């Protein structure tokens, strides 16, 4: 049971990291395409500045607000950025969702077999594993 729950959590973390990586990629592209300065400054920003800013966007909430405001002023709101990121990794997300569903089915099958043998133990395992999964979702919401 523990292995199944942690495998489920690992896949959820991979899914979240994949989405974030694609969001960073989208932000980088938008920063490159919306940079105002001209000449050498634009070239330097295009080469390294946009990538650094996009990575910082992912890790610094205050900086992220500034970037979000800048991009929103140019018609790129956070919903459109998320949508673009999801579309870039749709196949990967679909495969991860299938793997997550498979893990959940396996967990439920294991619980069903345990119920057949020891109902009290099965209830405790189900409650504990559900608390772990629910804890993951509450952490993600924060």
N, C-alpha and C positions, 0 to 999 in steps of 0.2 A: 504494500500500500504506500509506504513512504517513498519508495522509488518511483512509483507511478505519479504521485502528487508532485514530487520535485521535477520529474520529467515534464509534466504539464506546465509547471511554473517556468522552467527553463525555456520552453517553447514560447510562452507568453512574453518573456523578456526578449527573446530573439525577434519576435514580431514587433515589439515596441522599438527596438533598436533599428530594425530595418526601415520602419516608417520614419524615424528620426533622421537616419542617414539620407533618405530620399528628400526629406524636407530641407536638410542642409544643402543638398545638391540643387534643389529648386531655388532656394534663397540665393545661393552663389550665382546662379544664372541670371536671376533678376537683378542682383546688385551690379553685375557686369553690364547688363543691358540698360540700366537706368543711371549709370554714373554720369555726372554733369561736366566735370572738368575736361579739358582738351589736351591734345599733344602727348608729351612724355608722361605726364601725370596719369592720364587715362590708361596708357599702356602698362605702367607699373601697377596700377590698381587692378587692371584686368589680369595680370599675371599672378599676383600674390595677395593683394589687399582684399579682394572679394572673398577668396577662400578663407582667409583669416577671420574676416567679419562674419561669415556664415557659421564658422565653427564657434565663434564667440557668442553668436546669437543663440546657439543651442545650449550654452553653459552659463550665460550671464543674463538673468531676467531683466535687469535694468537696461542693458544694451539691447536686448531683444525688443523691448518696448520702442526704443528709438528706431530700430530697423523696421519694425512693423509699421510705425507711423510714416516713415519715409516711403515704404513700399505702398502703403494704403493711399498716400497722396498721389501716387502714380497709377492707381487703379488695381492694385494687387492686395486684396484683403487676405486675412489669415485663412478664411474658408477656401478661397481659390488656391492658396498655396498648399493646404492640406489635400485638396482634391487632386492637384497635379502630382503631389508626392504619392498618393494612393494609386493613381493611374500608372505611375512609373514602376511600382512594385506589385501590381495586381496579381500577376501569376505567382510570385513568391508568397504573397499573403494568402492566396487561395490554397497553396500547398501547405503552408503553416496552419491555416484553419482546419484543413483536413487532418493533419497530424494531431492537432489539439483535440479534435472531435474523436479521433481514434483512441487517444490516451484516455479521454473521458469514458468512452465505451468500455475500455479495458478495466478502468477503475470500477465502473458500475458492475461489470461482470465478476470481478474479484469480490466485491461486496456481496453480491448475490450468492456466491459460493460460500462465503463466510457465514451469511445469514442461515444457510442451510445447516451449518454445523454448530454455530454459536451466535445466537441472536444478540445477546448482550454485548459481546465483543464487536460485532458488526456495527451496532448502533454507535458505540464509542469511536470506532474507526471512521465511520461516515461523518459524524459530528466534527471530529478533529480535522479530517481532510477538507471538509467544507469550510471550516474556520480558516485554514491556510489559504484556500482559494479565495475566500471573501476578503481576507487581509490583503491579498495581492491586488484585488480590484480597488479597495479603498486607498492603498498606496498609490496606485496609478491615477486615481481621481484627484489626489492632492497635487 
